[in-house]
């Protein structure tokens, strides 16, 4: 039987990505207060902030289970050296796109994997460069009205409605969705777990 994989995230995109890669994770939401974690850090860079949040989420869930491999992730967009998470409101999403349109940003996702049985962990951040198109006013209003950009880091997706506004990326596309499969493979390898051991393939 494959080792138990636990995703410490409510993100449906991360869950779908893992399932499409042959895995069947359980989902446990961490309940971590992201603002509290950020406030505890001394002027972190965007990648450092992502990694700290991913680690906090993984640790919170790992403390509630007796075994399994817990994966925590956190994503945010860096524009001109500043980190941006989920906009949450239409007004913020519009303002974010005013900055993003026609420009490029860096999508960072922190990853932390904890082997609960051994207490060992491995963590790192993956970064993908994203080049944005320039939506018309009508297109942007339609996108904001859909609600999609309000609930995702950076106010865009590449696997949903927002894909029409992405001109290109440099790096791992799954990282933009929220979890880098190549990085996850390396982190699991660090813990002595081949990612292929987590495959649950049909008979």
QUICOR-V627293 format. One record per run of one state. SS is the DSSP state (alpha for helix, beta for strand, coil for the rest). FROM is the first residue (numbers start at 0). LEN is the number of residues. If there is no record, write none. Layout:
ss = <SS | SS>
from = <FROM | FROM>
len = <LEN | LEN>
This chain:
ss = <coil | beta | coil | alpha | coil | beta | coil | alpha | coil | alpha | coil | beta | coil | beta | coil | beta | coil | alpha | coil | beta | coil | beta | coil | alpha | coil | alpha | coil | beta | coil | alpha | beta | coil | alpha | coil | alpha | coil | alpha | coil>
from = <0 | 4 | 7 | 11 | 20 | 25 | 27 | 33 | 39 | 45 | 62 | 68 | 79 | 81 | 84 | 85 | 86 | 89 | 100 | 103 | 115 | 119 | 132 | 136 | 146 | 147 | 151 | 152 | 153 | 160 | 165 | 170 | 172 | 177 | 180 | 190 | 194 | 198>
len = <4 | 3 | 4 | 9 | 5 | 2 | 6 | 6 | 6 | 17 | 6 | 11 | 2 | 3 | 1 | 1 | 3 | 11 | 3 | 12 | 4 | 13 | 4 | 10 | 1 | 4 | 1 | 1 | 7 | 5 | 5 | 2 | 5 | 3 | 10 | 4 | 4 | 5>
